[in-house]
Amino acid sequence: MHEGGLREAVHRFKFGGRLDLDRPLGQLIHQRVGGRLRAFAPEMVVAVPLHPRRLRERTYNQALLLARVLARELDAPVRARALARVRDTGSQQRLSRDERRRNLRQAFVADALVAGRRILLVDDVVTTGATVAECARALLDAGAASVAVAALARAPRQGRGTSGANLA
C-alpha cells in the first residue's frame, strides 16, 4: 500500500481527526495529476460519500475535504450531494475484491444534476477499485458524460507498489 510518511499522513487524516492535512494532501494529488485533470476538464467534483451512520461516527468525510481542495485548484464546483451512499456497507477492510464488489452493489445513487457532465470523482485511498467503480457506475447511470477518478493513494496491484496521487 502507500508507504512511509504518506501512509502515516493518510491514517492521521482519515482516522485521527487531522483535518488540517486536507490542503497539503489535496495539493499533492493536484501536483501529481493536475495536468491530466485539467485535460479532462471536470465540470463537477464529487467525493466518494460515506453512509450517514459512518459520517456521524467520524464527523467528516475525508474524501470530500480532498475534493474541495482539488475543486479550488481546478476552478470547478464541488457537489457534496450529487452522489449518496444509500446502503450501509460496513467496513470493507477485511473483504476480498469479489466480496467488496458484491457488498457495494446498489450502494450508491447519483442525482440527475450530473447528467451530461464530466465528473471528477475523488477518494482518499483506492484499494481494490470496487468502491470507485460502483460510484462511477451510479454517476454514469444517472447520465454523467464521463467520470475520472483521482485518489491520494492506491494500494499495490499484485505486488506492484504504487504510491502518491493517481488518476485511476
N, C-alpha and C positions, 0 to 999 in steps of 0.2 A: 504494500500500500504506500501511500505518501510517507515520506521518511523524515527523520530528524526534526528540525525546527518547524517545518511546515506541519508535520503531524501534531506536534505539541500545540502550535497556534490554533489549528483547526479544533482540536479537542477542547482547548480553553474557550474558544469562541462558541462552539456548539453546546458544550455541557457545563462550562464553568462560568457562564454569565459575563464573559468578557466582550460585551457589545462594542467596546472601543476598538476592537480588531476589525470591525466591518470595513472601514475605509482602507487600511493597508492591504487587507486580503482581497477586497474588491478591485483595488488598483493593480494588484498582482495579476488577477485574471485579465484585466484590460491591457496591462503591459505585455502579457504573453500572447494574447489572441485578438487584441484590439483591431489590428488591420483586417483580419478575417471578419470580425463583427461589423466593422464599417462597410466592408464589401457586401455583406449580407443585407445591410441597411434595415435593421428591425424597425417596424412601425409601432411595436409594443413590446415591453419587457414584462415577463411573468415569472414568478418564482414557483418552485415545487411547493405546494401547500402542505401544511400539517393538518391533521384531523383536529377539530376543535378541542377534544379532550387533551391531546398532546400539547396543543398551544397553551391551554390553561396550565398544564404542568410546567412547561418550560418558560412560559410568559412571553416568548418571542420566537419568530421564525427566522432562523439564521440565513436561509436562502433568500428570503425577502430583503433582509438587510444588505446582502451582497447585490441583489437585483437593483436596489435603489442606487447604490454606488455606480454600477455599470450604466444604469439609465442616465445618470447625470453625465457620465463620460461620453455617452453616445447621443445625448440630446433626444432621448426617446421617452415616452411616458411609461410609467410603471402602472400596471393594473392588478392590484392585490386580489381582487375578487373575480378575475377573469377565469380562474381555474380553482376548483374546490375539491377537497378530498371528502367524499360523501360517505365513505365506509372506513371504519376504524380497522386498519390492517395490523395493528400492533407492531412490535419491533420486528424488523426484517433481519437483524444482525446474524442470527444463527440459522437462517434459512438458505437452502441451496438456490442456485439460479432458477431451476424449474419451480421450486416451491414459492419463490418470490413472484414469479410470473403469475402463477395460479392465485396467490394471495392478493395480488394487485388488480386482477380483472374487475372492471367496472368500479374501481375505487375512486376515479376522478371524473368530474363533469366540467366542461368548459362553457362559458357564457357565449351567447351569439355575437357579442361585440368583437370577437376575434375573427369573425368571418371576413375573408378576403385579405387578411393582413399577414405580413411576415412577422412571426413571433420569435423572440429570443426567450428561451426557457432557461432559467438559472437554478442550479443546485449547488450545494457545498461540495459533496463528495459523490461521485458516481462509482458504485461498487460493481454490480453485475450489469447495470444499464436497464434493469427491469422497470424501475420507477420512472425514469425519464422517458422510456419507450411508451409506457402506459399513459403518461401525461401528454406526450406528443400525439398519441393516438386520439385522446379526448379532444385536444385542440384541433386536429385535422378533421375529426368527425363533426366538430362544430363549425367547420368551414374555413379554418385558417388556410391561407395560401401556402405557407411553408413554415417549418419550425427548425430553428437551430438551437443547439444546447451548448451552454458554457458552464463549466464547473471549476472549482478551485483545484480539485484533485481527482484522480481516477485510480482506482485500485488496479494492480497489475493484472494482465491477462495471461494466464497460464505461465507464470514465471517471468514474464517480461515486465520490468518495473517502469512505471511512468509516473512522474510526479510533477507538480506545478499545475498551471492552468491549462486546460484543454478545451478544445471545441470538439465535442464528440458527435 
